[in-house]
Amino acid sequence: MSNSVLDMQNIVKSYKDGNETRTILDNVNLDVNAGEFVAVVGPRDAARARFLTLPA
């Protein structure tokens, strides 16, 4: 039996920036089990905030 409370597979997120398409997440997988702590880190202006809004 899985204790997964969040399971995201093969997440891809991109957006248009003028004439360019920018991919900010490419084939991201995340599995969080009950009782685990997760930290999402990265440089300033990284895709952290966009990534955290995806499960909502």
Secondary structure, 3 states (H helix, E strand, C coil): CCCEEEEEEEEEEEEEECCEEEEEEEEEEEEEECCCCCCCCCCCCCCHHHHHHCCC
